[in-house]
Amino acid sequence: MRTICLSILIMIGFTLLSTAQVKREIHETFDAQPPHWSWAGEYSDQNLKRTYGKGMIEFKVSNGNNYWTLAYRPIDARFDWSVSAVTIMDVSTTNEGLGLILLSKGEFYIFKLAGGNRSIWVGRWVEKTNTWTTMSAPGPNNSGDRFCDCIKPNGSPNTMTVRGSRGRLQVVVNDSVIEDHALNGNFSGLSSTIDAVGILASGNITGRFDRFDASYTERPLPIVPNAFIGARKTLVKELVGPGSRYPVMSPNGQQLYYILSDSATSDNIFVADALTDSTWTKGRNIGTPLNNAAPNNITSVSQDGNELFLWGRYNKDGSSNGGGFSTSRRTADGWSVPEPIEAPPYVNRASSREECLTADRSVMLLTRDLEGSTLGEKDIYVSFRNADGSYGPLTNLGRNVNSPGNEGGPYLAADGKTLYFNSSHDTYGSDDVFVSKRLDDTWLNWSPRMNLGPTINSPTWDSYFCIHPSGKYAYVNSSDGYNDGIIRVDLPQDAASRSLLPDAIVIVKGRVLNAKTKEPLGVSIRYEDLATNTNIGSAVSEPSNGAYSVVLTGGHSYGFFAEKQGFFPVSDNIDLPTIKTYQVIERDLYLEPIAVGSVIRLNNLFFDTDRSELRQESGTELQRLIAMLGQYPGMKISIEGHTDDRGTDAHNNVLSQARADAVLAFLGSKGIPPARLSAKGFGKTRPVVKGTKDADRQKNRRVDFRITEM
């Protein structure tokens, strides 16, 4: 039976942090596997057998190694704390035994009792450097194992307590204090924070733990109070499989990629397609050429879903060509053989690494443990793409993102500025999911990192968080009862929760079609800021069906256009000064073939009401027309102005003619010979649709050009 007791001690007045110091206790009698412990399940192989029975947990170790079971808890070691266990060593010799283990900032503090020679050993193992230090009071001949007659021999129970109070650490065995140290020097890591407590079996031993107890004060974590209250977790059955992990969602929310360990030799990439915002098809192996004999994984997806960024390099036959990065594009026949991306050659001291790219590939975020880093262990860095397509030097994102622990699993949301990642510091478990928001375009200024809180994070391991563009659903890996699966989290939308979610976006999607034949076209789509006439990003349409999507954020008036050889670049526009809620807007784009008789609307020409002067935002559209006239020197066009049905015929005729003349004058000022141009205003006599709604009238207010000669 297991119980946790808590009591409120004192209120703390800080912003965006847990709002009280909480006293907690753990009492575990090991009647069954304790919930929310790591490495606690029953297990058996040639080296270790871990079982439960008769109210105890039993370890049988045959390879002489150390095995532990941990309860991750955020312990504030500035307050009094204690950890204790009742052990029974059945078979052990010399210094082999059972004990307690405490984890603080990557350092494991071990307190071990050996029944064979009735001794104690206290030491520390630093995971990063794999170094061991003996810290117990010296035994005979200055050995690390010291005999104590209070320690009972094999077959008898021993009760050991490790406690910290008023700057000192004591080890008590069967009511006798046998170690007493100041909490400084080698023990300084236990003076401020403890990240996990647990039990240990060391050496070739058979032994049991009868109970475990802990008392501590929970340290305040950087959370938003009341965020994600009521968040609901569900195992996504369509994604279940061996080692199912690392979900990566496309920015348009249409695909969810992940990896399965379904091969004896490697991890393979799987993909599921969206049925709704929160349901998926059964995941399927993405196949060759993306999967090969090496470990395979997808790090990011382009905003249109038609380009993938992958671990590793590939040969032309799709086989592995070692480490690095690659990119693959969707074709009419499937995915192309990945091509390499050049990244900076830094030496990573960590055993793992992760990467993600912005939707336009201009920025890479990546995790590395680099020589000389002063912030912690594995950190998140930024690298910018060079003109030749390679990526430049790494710059640490700084203390608002990185901690003294390990960071990993970066995922940039569809808004391009909300970064989710996992961290081993300030956590409820071994790793928690955090969020930070980019504050400017330097990529070096970020909001202080926030833990997503105890309804998202568990007392075990949580990582690889990705989120639907609507902000309503997230997908994450957790070892808290969800092994071999990916969890969907239904996210509350209250104000506190929204502060940790991405900014609202608009997805513009549709199909690109031949205006004459209605056949789908695979084309390049660019979008621009009309106010500054600057390019913002690009996408491509899927060759097999012409489908495209672009992700737009607030604060801009956008123009977007599709271009393909032999067609005039068709354009459209959308004004998004602010975006309050997630939206999906459907716009099909029809490309008109360049041929005599073709009539093409210039959608991104702008005039003030009842005026004929071209606005600045019209510049990019007219430059595309000039480029086409330069490409076809024999082409002649007629510029045709039209109005809606409001106003008098005379007024509309004059206005439409004046606007057509304004376009003609602009082209002439850029060197297009007058003989190739003509202009005619038709007033309201040639509507493209009949109707009096604003949308109908907007379609009729237009400037077209007609190709009259080639």
FIKE-643176 format. One record per residue: residue in one letter; z, x, y of N, C-alpha, C, O in turn. Coordinates in steps of 0.2 Angstrom, whole numbers, plus 5000, padded with zeros to 4 digits. Layout:
# FIKE-643176
aZXYZXYZXYZXY...
END
This chain:
# FIKE-643176
m500050044994500050005000500050045006500350105006r499650025011499650065017499750025023499549965024t500150045028500350015034500250055040500350115039i500050025046500050065052500450025057500349965058c500950065060501450025065501250055072501050115072l501350015077501250045083501650005088501949955087s501850045094502250015099501950045106501850105106i502050005111501750035117502350075121502950045121l502150135123502650175126502650175134503150155137i502050185137502050185144501350175146500850195143m501250145152500650125154500350185158500750215162i499750205158499450255161498950225166498550185164g498950245173498550215178497950265179497850295184f497450255174496850295175496250245174496250195171t495650265177495050225177494650245171494550305170l494350195168493850215162494250255157493850295153l494850245155495150275150495550225146495750175149s495750245140496250195137496850185141497050235144t497150125141497650115146498350115144498750095148a498450145138499150155137499250215132498850225128q499850245132500050285127500350245121500850205122v500050255115500250215109500550255104500250305102k501150235102501450265096501250235090501250175089r500950285085500750255079501050285073501250345073e501050255067501350285061500850265055500550215055i500750305050500350295044500850305038501250355038h500850255034501250265028500750245022500550185021e500550295018500050285012500450305006500650355005t500350255001500650264994500150274989500350284983f499550284991498950294986498950254980498750274975d499050184981498950144976498150134974497950124969a497750144979497050144979496750194984497150214988q496150204985495850244990496050214997495950154998p496350255001496550235007495950225012495450265012p495850165015495350155020495350195026495850225028h494750215028494650255034494850325034495050355039w494950355027495050425026494350455024493950425021s494250515026493650555024493750595018494350625017w493250595013493250635007493850605003494250645000a493950545002494550514999494350474993494750454989g493650464992493450424986493550454979493550524979e493550424974493650454967492950494966492450474968y493050554963492550594962492650644956493150654954s492050664953492150704947491450744946490950714946d491550814946491050854944491350914940491950914939q490950964939491251024936491751064940492151104937n491851054946492351084950492951044952493451074953l492850984953493350944956493350874953492850844952k493950854951494050784949494650754953495150774953r494450694957494950664961494950594959494450554959t495550564957495650504954496250474957496750504960y496350404956496950364958497250334952496850304948g497850324952498250294946498950304947499250354949k499350254945500050244945500350264952500850294953g499950234957500250244964500150314966500550334971m499750354964499650424966498850444966498450414963i498750494970498050524970498150594967498550634969e497750604962497750664958497150714959496550684959f497250774960496750824960496750874954497250894952k496150884951496050934946495550984949494950964949v495651044951495251094953495151144948495651174946s494451164947494351214942493951274945493851324941n493751274951493451334954493751374959493551414962g494451354960494851394964494751384971495051424975n494351334973494251324980494751274983495251254980n494651264990495151214993494751154994494151144996y495151094993494851024994495350984998495950984996w495150955003495550915006495250845008494750825007t495750795009495650725011495950715018496550725019l495550695023495750695030495750615032495350575031a496250605037496350545041496250575048496650605051y495650555051495450575058495850525063495750465062r496250555067496650515072496650555078496750615078p496650525084496650555091497450565093497650525096i497650625091498450635091498550675098498250725099d498950655102499250685108499850735106500350705105a499650795104500150845102500650865107501150905106r500650845113501150855119501750815117502250835120f501650765114502250715112502450735105502050765101d503050715103503350735096502850705091502650645091w502750745085502350715080502650745073502950795073s502450715068502650735061502150715056501950655056v502050755051501650735045502050755039502350815039s502050715034502450735028502050705022501650665022a502250735016501950715009502450735004502850785004v502350694999502750704992502250734987501750694986t502350794985501850824980502150834973502750844973i501750834968501950854962501450904959500950874957m501650964958501151014955501251014947501851034945d500750994943500850984936500651054933500951084929v500051084935499851144932499651194938499151174942s499951244939499751294944500051364943500551364939t499751414945500051484944500051514951499751494956t500551564952500651604958500551564964500951524965n500051574968500051544975499551484975499351464980e499351454969498951394969499451334970500051334968g499251284974499651234976499351174979498751164980l499851134982499651074986499951074993500451114994g499751044998500051045004499750995009499350955008l499851015015499650975021499151015025499151075025i498650975028498151015033498150975039498050915039l498051015045497950985051497351015054497251075054l496950975058496350995061496450995069496550935071s496251045072496251045079495651085082495651145081k495151055085494651095088494251145084494151195086g494151115078493751165073494151215069493951255066e494851205070495351255067495751215062496051165064f495751235056496151205051496751235049496751295048y497351205050498051235049498251215042498351155041i498451255038498551245031499351265030499551315031f499651215026500351225025500351205017500351145015k500451255013500351255006500951275002501251325003l501151224997501751244992501451264986501051224983a501651314983501451334976502051334971502551364972g501851284966502451274961502551334956503051344954g501951374955502051424950502551474952502851504948n502551494958503051544960503451524966503851564969r503451454967503951424971503951454978504451484981s503351464981503251494987502851444992502551394990i502851464999502451435004502051485007502151545008w501451455009500951495013500751455019500551395018v500751485025500451445031499951495034499951555034g499351455035498751495038498351455042498351395042r497751485044497251455048496651475046496451535045w496151425046495451435044495051415050495051355052v494651455053494151435059493451425056493151475053e493251365056492651345053492051385056491651405052k492051395062491451425065491351495063490751515062t491851535063491751605061491951615054491951675051n492151565050492451575043492951635042492851675038t493451625047493951675047494651645045494751595047w495051685041495651665039496251705042496151765043t496751675044497351705046497951685043498051625043t498351725040499051715038499551705043499551755047m499951655044500351645049501151625047501551625051s501251625040501951615038502351675039502051735039a502951665039503451725039503351765033503151735027p503351835034503151875028503551865022504151865023g503251875016503651875010503751945008503751995012p503951955001504052024998503452065000502852044999n503552125002503052175003502552155008501952165008n502852105013502352085018501852035016501352035019s501952005010501351965007501451895011501951885014g500851865011500851795014501151745011501351695014d501351755004501651695000502451715000502651764997r502851665002503551685003503951634998503951574999f504351664994504751624989505351584993505651614998c505451524991505951484994506251444988505951414985d506951454987507251424982507351344983507451314978c507151324989507151254990506551214987506551154986i506051254986505351234983505451224975505651274972k505351164973505451144966504851174962504351174964p504951184955504451214951503951154949504051094951n503451174945502951134943503251074939503751084936g503051014940503250954937503750914941503950864939s504050944946504550914950504250894957503850934960p504450844960504250824967504550864972505150884972n504050884977504250914983504050874989503550844989t504550864994504350835000504350885006504850915007m503750885009503650935014503450895020503050855020t503750915026503650895032503450945037503750995037v502850935041502750985046502750935053502550885053r503150965058503250925064503250975070503451035070g503050945075503050975082503450935087503450875087s503850975090504350945095504551005100504751055098r504550985107504751025112504551095111504951145112g503951105110503651175110503751215104503551275104r503951185098504051215092503751185086503751115086l503651215081503351195075503851215069504051265069q504051165065504451175060504151145053503751095053v504251185048504051165041504751145037505151195037v504751085035505351065031505251055024504751005023v505551085019505451065012506051045009506551085009n506050985006506650955003507250965007507850985005d507150945014507750945019507951015021508451025025s507551065019507751135022507151165026506551155025v507351185032506851215037506651285035507151325035i506051295033505851355030505351395034505251455033e505051365039504651395044504851365051504951305052d504851415056505051385063504651435068504851495068h504151405071503751445076503651415083503751355083a503551455088503451425094502651405094502251435091l502551355097501851325097501451365103501251335107n501351425101500951465105500551515101500651515095g500251565103499851615099499451585094499051545095n499551605088499151575082499251495081498851465079f499851475084499951405083499751355089499851295089s499451395094499351355101498851295100498951255104g498451295095497951245094498351175093498051125094l498951185090499351125088499751095094500251055093s499751125100500151115105499951055110500251025114s499251045109498950995114498650935110498750875112t498150945106497750895102497750915095497650965093i497750855091497650865084497150815082497250755084d496650835079496050785078496050755071495850695070a496450785066496450755059497050775056497350835057v497350735051497950755047497750735040497350695039g497950775035497850755028498150795023498650835024i497850795017498150825011497650875008497050875009l497950925004497550985002497751004995498351004993a497251024991497351054985496951114985496351124987s497351174983497051244983497151274977497651284974g496551304975496651354969496451314962496351254963n496551344957496451314950497151274949497651304946i497151204950497751174950497651094948497051074949t498151074944498150994943498750974947499351004945g498750924951499250904955499150834958498650814958r499750804960499750734963500050734969500550774971f499850684973500250664980500450594978500150544977d501150584979501450524978501450474985501350414984r501450514990501450474997501250525002501350585002f501050485008500950525014501150485020501050425020d501450515025501750485031501550525037501550585037a501450495042501350525049501550485054501550425054s501850515060502050485066501850525072501850585072y501450485076501150525082501050475088501150415087t500850505093500650475099499950475100499650535100e499550425100498850425101498650445108498950415113r498250495108498050515115497550475118497150445115p497550465125497050425128496350455128496250515128l495850415126495150435126494750405131494950355134p494150435133493750415138493350355136492750355134i493650295137493250225135493250185141493650195146v492850135141492850075146493250025143493049995138p493850005146494249955143493849885142493449865146n493949855136493649795134492949795133492649745132a492649855133491949855131491849845124492149865120f491249805122491049795115491549755111491549765105i492049725114492449675111492049625107491649585110g492149615100491849565097491149595094490749555091a490949665095490349685092490449675084490949695081r489849655082489849635074489349685071488749705073k489649715065489249765061488949735055489349695051t488349745053488049725047487649775044487249805047l487649785038487249835034486549805034486449745031v486049845036485349825035485149835028484949895026k485049785024484849795017484149815016484049855011e483749805021483049825020482949905021482449935019l483549935023483550005024483950045020484050105020v484250015015484750045010484350085006483750075003g484650145004484350194999484750254999485250265003p484650304995485050364994484950405000484450425002g485550415004485550455010485150425016484950465020s485150365016484850325022485150345028485750335029r484850375033485150405039484650415044484050415043y484850435050484450455056483950405058483350415058p484250345060483750295062483450315069483850335074v482850305070482550315077482050255078481650245074m482250225084481850165085481350185091481450225095s480750155090480150165095480350135101480750075101p480250155107480450125113480250055114480550015118n479650035111479449965112479849915106479649855106g480249945102480649905098480249885092480549835088q479649905090479249875085479349915078479149885073q479549975078479650015072480350045072480650065077l480650055066481250095065481150145060480950125054y481150205062481050265057481750285055482250285058y481750315048482350345046482150385040481550385038i482650415037482450465031482950445025483450415026l482650455019482950435013482950505009482450535009s483450515005483450575000483150544994483550544989d482550514993482250484987481950534983481550514978s481950604985481550654981482050704979482550714983a481950734973482450784971482350844975482850894975t481850854979481750914983481850904991481850954994s481750844993481750845001481950775003481950724999d482050765010482050705013481350675015480950715017n481250615014480650585016480750535022481250505022i480250525026480250485031480050415029479550405025f480450365031480250295029480150255036480450275041v479850195036479750155042479850085040479550065035a480150045045480149975044479849945050479949975056d479549885050479249855056479649795058479949765053a479649785064480049725067479749655065479149645066l480149615062479949545061480249505067479849465070t480849515070481049495076481449545079481349605077d481849535085482149585088482749615084482949675085s482949585078483449615075483349605067483849625063t482749595065482649595058482049635056481549645060w481949655050481449705048481149695042481449665037t480549725041480249725034480649775030481049815032k480449775023480749825019480449885021479849895022g480949935021480650005023480150035018480250025012r479650075020479150095016479150175017479150195023n478950215012478850285013478150285017477650255016i478250335022477650335027477150375024476550375026g477250415019476750445015476450515018476750535023t475950535015475650595018475250575024474950525024p475050625028475250695028475950715031476150765032l476350655033476950675036477550695032477950735033n477550665026477950685021477750745016477150735013n478050795015477850845010478450875007479050845007a478450925004478950955000479550975004480150995001a479450995010480051015014480450955017480250895016p481050965019481450915023481050885028480850925033n480950815029480550785034480950745038481450705036n480750735044481150695049480750685055480350725057i480850625058480550605065481150615070481650585069t480950645076481450655081481350605086481850585090s480750585088480650535093479950505092479550525088v479850445096479250405096479050395103479450385107s478350405104478050395110478150315112478350275108q478150305119478350235121477850185118478050125117d477250205116476750155113476850145106476450105103g477250195103477350195096476750225092476750225086n476250255096475650285092475650365092475150395090e476250395093476350465093477050475090477550455093l477050525085477750535082477850615083477450655083f478550635084478750695085479150715079479650685078l479050775076479250785069479650855069479450895072w480050855064480350925062479850965058479450935055g479851025059479451075055478651075058478451035062r478351125055477651135056477251125050477551125044y476651105050476251085045475551125044475251145049n475351145038474651165037474151115038474351055038k473551135038473051085039472951035033472750975034d473251055027473251005021473850965021473950925016g474250965026474950925027475550965023476050935024s475451015020475951055017476451085023476251095028s477051105021477451135026477251205028477051245024n477351225034477251285037477851315040477751345045g478451295038479051325041479351275046479151225047g479851305049480251275054479851265061479351295062g480151225065479851215072479751135073480151095071f479251115077479151055079478351035078477951085079s478250975078477550955077477450885080477950845081t476850865081476650795084476050765080475650805078s476150705078475550665075475350605078475850575081r474750585078474450525082474250475077473950495071r474350415078474050365074473250355075473050355081t472950355070472250345070472050285066472450245064a471350265066471150205063471250215055471350165052d471350275052471450285045472250305044472350315038g472650295048473350315047473550375052473350375058w474050415050474350465054473950535053473750555048s473850565059473450625059473950685056474550675056v473650735053473950795051474350825057474050835062p475050835057475350855063475150925066474950965062e475150925072474950985076475651015079476050985081p475651085079476251115081476451105089475951105093i477051105091477251105098477651175098478151185094e477551205104477851275105478551255108478551225114a479051285105479751275108480051345109479851395105p480551355113480851415115481151445108481551405105p481151505107481351535101482151555101482251615101y482551515102483251525103483551525096483351485091v484051575095484451575088484951525088485451525093n484951485084485451425083486051455078485851465072r486651455080487151475076487451425072487851435067a487251355073487551305070487151285063486551315063s487451255059487051235052486551175053486251165048s486551145059486151085060485851085067486151125071r485351055068485051045075484750975075484550945070e484650945081484350885082483950895089484150935093e483450855089483050855095482850775097482750735093c482650765103482250705105481850725111482050765115l481350685112480950695118480850635122480950575120t480750635129480550575133479950545130479550585127a479850485132479250445130478650485132478150475128d478550515137477950545139477950625137477450655139r478450645133478450715131478650765136478550825134s478750745142478850795147479550835147479550895150v480050805143480650835143480950835136480850785132m481250885133481550885127482250895128482450945131l482650855124483350865123483550895116483250865112l483950945116484050975109484751005109485051025114t484951005102485651025101485651095098485251105093r485951145101486051215098486751245099487051225104d486951285095487551325096487251395098487051435094l487251415105486951475107487451525108487951515111e487251595107487651645109487751645117487351635121g488451655119488551655126488751585129488951585135s488751535125488951465127489651465129490051485125t489851445135490551435136490851365136491451365137l490451315135490651255135491051225128491451195128g490751255123491051235116490651265111490351315111e490551225105490151245100489351225100489051245105k489151175096488451145097488451105103488851055103d488051115108487951075114487251045115486751065111i487151005119486550975121486251015127486551025132y485551035126485251065131484551025133484350985129v484251045139483651015141483151075142483251135143s482551055140481951105140481351065143481251005141f480951095148480451055151479751085149479651145147r479251035148478651055145478251095151478251075157n477951145149477551185153476851155153476651115149a476351185158475751155158475351165152474851125151d475451215148475051235142475351185136475051195130g475851145137476051105132476651135128476951095124s476851195129477451225126478051205130478051175136y478651215128479251205131479651265133479651315130g479951255139480251315143480951335141481251305136p481351375145482051395143482451335142482351275145l483051345139483551295138484051295143484251355145t484251245146484851235151485351185148485151135146n485951205148486551165146486551105150486551115156l486651045147486750985151487450985155487550945159g487951025153488551035157489150995154489050965149r489650995158490350975155490350895155490750875151n489950865159489950785159489650765152489850705150v489250805149489050785142489350825137489550795132n489350885137489650935132490350945132490650935137s490650955126491350965126491551025122491151065120p492151045121492351095117492151095110492251145106g491951035107491851025100491051025099490751065103n490850995094490150985093489750925095490050875094e489250935098488850875100488150875096487950925093g487950815094487350805090487050735091487250695095g486450725087486150665087485950635094486050575095p485650675098485450645105484850585104484450595100y484950535107484450485107484450455115484850425117l483850465118483650435124483450365124482850355121a483750325127483550255127482850245131482650285134a482650185130481950165133481950175140481450175143d482550165144482550175151482450245153482350255159g482450295149482350365151482950395154482850455156k483450365154484050395157484750385154485250425155t484750345149485350325146485350365139484950355135l485850415138485850465133486450445128487050445130y486250425122486850425117486850485112486250515111f487450505110487450565106488150555102488550515104n488250595097488850595094489250665096488950715097s489950665095490350715097490950715093491150665091s491250775092491850785088492450795092492950805089h492350785099492950795103493150725106492650685108d493750705107493950645110493750585106493350545108t493950585099493650535095494150495091494750515091y493950445088494350405084494250435077494750425072g493750465075493550495068493350565069493450595074s492950585064492750655064492150665069492150715073d491750615070491250615075491250535078491250495074d491150535084491050465087490450465091490150515093v490150405093489550395097489850395105490250355106f489550435109489650435116489050415120488450415117v489050405127488550385131488650425138489250425140s488050445141488050475147487450455151486950445147k487450445157486850425161486550475166486950505169r485950485165485650535170485650505177485450455178l485850555182485950525189485350545193485250515198d484950595191484350615195483850645191483950655185d483350675194482750695190482850775188482350805186t483350805190483450875188483650875181483550925178w483950825178484150815171484750865170484950875164l485150885176485750925175486350885178486850905177n486250825181486750785184486850725180486350685179w487450715176487550655172488250625173488650655176s488250565172488950525173489350555167489150575162p490050555169490550575163490450535157490350475157r490450575151490350545145490850495143491450505145m490650445140491150385138491050375130490550365128n491650375127491650355120491550275120491750235124l491150255115490950185115491450145112491450075112g492050175110492650135109492750115101492250125097p493350085100493450075093493150025089493150015083t492749975092492349925089491649955087491349925082i491450005090490850045088491050095083490750105078n491450145085491650195082492250185077492650145078s492250215071492750205066493250265065493050315069p493750265061494150325060493850375056494150425054t493150365054492850415050492350445054492450485058w491650445052491150475055490650425057490350385053d490350435063489850385066489350425070489550475074s488750415069488250465072487550425072487450375069y487050455075486350435075486250365077486050325074f486550355083486450295087485850285090485650325094c485450225089484850215093484950135095485250095091i484550115100484650055103483950015104483550045106h483949955103483349915104483249905112483749905115p482649905114482549905121482849845125482949845131s483049795121483349735124484049755126484449715130g484349805123485049815123485549775120486149775120k485249725115485649685112485849705105486349685102y485449755102485649775095485549855095485149885099a486049885091485949955090486049965083486149925079y485850025081485850045074486150115073486050165078v486550125068486950185068487150195061487150155056n487350265059487550285053488350285053488650305059s488650265048489450275048489650285041489350255036s490150325040490350335033490950285031491250295026d491050245036491650195035491450135031491450085033g491350155024491150095020490450075020490250025017y489950115023489250105023488850165021488350175024n489050195016488650255013488050225011487950175008d487550275012486850255010486550195013486150155010g486750185019486450125023486550145031486850185033i486150105034486150105041486350035044486249985041i486850035049487149975051486849945057486649985062r486749885058486549855064487149825068487649795064v487249845074487749825078487549775083487149785087d487849705083487649655088488049675094488749675093l487749685100488149715106488349655110487849625113p488949645112489149605118488749615124488649675125q488649565128488349575135488749565141488449555146d489349575140489849565146489749625151489449675149a490049615156490049675162490249735159489949785160a490849735156491149805153490649835148490549895148s490349795144489849825139489249845142488949895140r489049805147488349825150488449885153487849925154s488949905156489049975159488850035154488750085157l488950015148488750075143488050065140487950095135l487750015142487050005139486450025144486650035150p485850035142485350055146485150005151485349945151d484850025157484649985162484049935159483749955154a483949875162483449835159482749865160482649895166i482349845156481649875157481149815156481349755153v480549825157480049775156479549815151479349875152i479349785146478749805141478149765143478149705142v477649805145476949765145476549785139476449845137k476349735136475949745129475349705129475349645132g474949715125474349675124473849715119474049755115r473249695120472649725117472149755122472049715127v471849805120471249825124470649815120470549825114l470149775123469549745120468949755124468949765130n468349765120467749765123467549695127467649645123a467449695133467349625137466749595134466749525134k466249625131465649585129465749565122465649505120t466049605117466049595110466749575108466749545102k467249585112467949575110468149615104468649595101e467849665103468049715098468649755100468649775106p469149775096469649815099469449885100468949915097l469749915105469649985107470250035107470750015109g470150095104470650145105470550185111470050225112v470950175116470850205123471550235125472050225123s471450275131471950305134472150255140471750225143i472850245141473050195146473550235150474050265148r473450235157473850275162474150225166473850175168y474750245169475050195174475350245179475550295178e475350215185475450255191475850215196475950145196d476150245201476550215206476050205212475750245215l475950135213475450125218475650145225475250155229a476250145227476550165233476350235235476150255241t476350275230476250355231475650375228475450435229n475250335224474650355221474750415216474350455215t475350415213475550465208475550435201475750385200n475350485196475350465189476050465187476350515188i476250415183476950415180476950425173477350465170g476450405169476450415162475850385159475350365162s475750395152475150375149475350345142475950355139a474950305139474950285132474250285129473750295132v474250265123473650255119473650185116474150165113s473050155115473050095111472850115104472550165102e473150075099473050085092472250075090472050015092p471950115087471250115086471050055082470450025083s471450035077471249985072471249915075470849865073n471749905080471749835083471849835091471849775093g471749885094471849885101472449875104472549875110a473049875100473649855103473949915107473849975105y474249895112474549945117475249925119475349865119s475649965122476249945125476450005130476450065128v476749985136477050035140477750005142477849945143v478150055143478850035145478950055153478850105155l479150005157479250015164479949995166480249955164t480150035171480850035174480750005181480150005184g481249985184481249945190481150005196481250065195g481049975202480950015208480250035210480250075214h479750015206479050035207478649975207478749925204s478049985211477449935210476949975206476750025208y476849955200476449995195475749965195475549905196g475250015194474550005192474450035186474750085184f474150005181473950035175473250015173473049965174f472950065170472250055168472050095162472350135160a471550065158471350085152470650115153470250095157e470450175150469850215151469550235145469950255140k468950235144468550255138467850265140467550235144q467550325137466850345139466350285138466450255133g465950275143465450215143465750155145465350105145f466350145148466650085150466950105157467150165158f466950055162467350065168468050055167468250015163p468550105169469250095168469550035171469550025177v469649985167469949925169470649935171471049965168s470849895176471549905179471849835180471549785180d472549845180472949785182473549815186473649875186n474049765188474549795192475149745191475049685189i475749765192476349725191476849755196476949815196d477249715200477749735205478449725202478549665200l478749775201479449775198479949805203480249865201p480149775209480649815213481249815210481649865211t481449765206482149765202481949735196481549685195i482349755191482349715184483049695182483449745181k483149635182483849615180483949605173484449605170t483449585169483449565162482849595158482349605161y482949605152482449635148481849585147481949525146q481249605148480649565148480049595144480049655144v479649555141479049575138478549535141478449475141i478049565144477449535147476849555143476749615142e476449505142475849515138475249515143475149465147r474849565142474249575146473649605142473749665140d473149575140472649605137472149635142472049605148l471849685141471449725145470749725142470649745136y470249705146469549695144469149755148469049745154l468849795144468449845147467749825147467449805142e467449835153466749815154466249875152466349925156p465749865148465349915147464949935153464749885157i464749995154464350015160463650005159463350045155a463349955162462749935160462449885166462849855170v461849885167461549845173461749765171461649745166g462049735177462249665176462949655175463249605176s463349715173464049705172464349695178464249725184v464849645178465249635184465949655183466249625178i466249695187466949725185467349715191467249725197r467949685190468449665195468849725197469149765192l468949735203469449795205470149765206470249745212n470549765201471149725201471649755206472049725209n471649825207472149865211471849875218472049925220l471449825221471349835228471849785231471949725229f472149805237472649765240472449765248472349805251f472549695250472449685257473049635259473349605255d473249645265473749605268473549535269472849525269t473949485269473749415269473249405276473449425281d472649375274472149355279471949415283471649415289r471949475280471749535283471249575279471149555273s470849615282470249645278470349725278469949755275e470949755280471049825280471349835273471849805271l471049895270471349915264471949945264472149985269r472449925260473149955260473050025256472650035252q473650065257473650125254473650125247473350165243e473950075244473950065236473250065233473250065227s472750045237472150035234471750105233471250105229g472050165235471650225234471550245227470950265226t471950245223471850265216471250225213470850255209e471250155214470750115211470050135214469550145210l470050145220469350165223469150235221468550245220q469650285220469450345217469150345210468650385209r469350295206469050285200468350265201467850285197l468150215205467550195207467050255209466450255207i467350295214466950355216466750395210466250425210a467250405206467150455200466550425196466150465193m466550365195466050335191465350345194464850355191l465350325201464750335204464450405204463850425204g464950455204464750525203464450545196464050585196q464750505191464550525184463850495183463450515179y463650435187463050405186462650405193462650355196p462350465194462050465201461450415202461250405208g461150385197460650335198460950265199460550215200m461550255198461850195199461850165206462050195210k461750095206461850065212462250005211462249975206i462649985216463149925215463149885221462949905227s463349815219463449765225464149755225464449735220i464449755231465149745231465249675234464949655239e465649635230465649565231466349535232466849545228g466449505238467149485240467149405239466749365240h467749385237467949315235468649295238469049335238t468649235239469349205242469549145237469149125233d470149115238470349055234470048995238469749005243d470348935237470048875239470448855246470248805248r470848895248471248875254470848895260470548955260g470948865266470548885272469848855272469548825268t469548855278468848835279468348875276468448935275d467748845275467248885272467048945277466948995274a467048925283466748975288467249035288467049095288h467949025288468449075288468449115282468449175282n468349085276468349115270467749165269467749215266n467149135272466549175271466649245275466449295273v466949235281466949295285467449345282467349405282l468049315280468549355277468249395271468449455270s467949355266467649395260467149445262467149495258q466749435267466249485269466649545272466449605271a467149535276467449585279467849635274467849695274r468049605269468449645263467949685259468049735258a467349655258466849685254466549745259466449795256d466449735265466249785270466749845270466549895271a467449825270467949875270467849925264467949985265v467749895258467649935252467049985253467050045252l466449955255465849985256465950045261465750105260a466350035267466450085272466850145269466750195270f467350125265467750175261467350225257467350285257l466850195253466450225249465950275253465850335251g465750245258465250285262465650345265465350395266s466250335267466650385270466750445265466950505267k466750435259466850485254466150515251466150545246g465650495255465050535253464550495249464050525246i464650435247464250395243463650365248463750335253p463050385246462450365251462450285252462550255247p462250265258462250195259461650155255461750095253a461150195253460650165249460850145242460550105239r461450165240461750145233462150095233462450065228l462350065240462850015240462549955244462149965249s462849895243462749835247463349795246463749805242a463449755251464149715251463949645253463549625257k464249595250464149525251464749485250465149495245g464949435255465549395254465349325252464849295254f465649295247465449235244466049185246465949125243g466549195250467049145251467349115245467549155241k467349055245467649015239467148985234467348945231t466549005235466048975231465948995224465648965220r466249055222466249075215466949085212467049145210p467349035211467949045207467849065200467349045197v468349105198468249125190468649075186468549065180v469149035189469548985186469548925191469548935197k469648865189469748805193470448785192470748785187g470748775198471448755198471748775205471548815209t472348745206472748745213473348785212473748795217k473548805206474148845205474048915208473548935209d474648945210474649015213474349065208473949105211a474449055202474149105197473349095197473049145196d473149035197472349025197472049045204471549085204r472449035209472149065216472149135216471749165219q472649165213472749245213472149265209471849325211k471949235204471349265200470649255204470249295203n470649205208470049195212469949235218469449255221r470549265221470549315226470449375224470849405220r469849405225469649465221469049505225468749475229v468949565223468349605225468049625218468449665215d467449615217467149635211466549685213466349685219f466349725208465649755210465249745204465449735198r464549735206464049715201463549775200463349805205i463449805194462949855193462249825194462049785189t461949845199461249825200460649865197460149845196e460849925197460349975194460650035191461150055194m460350065186460650125183460150185184460250245181
END
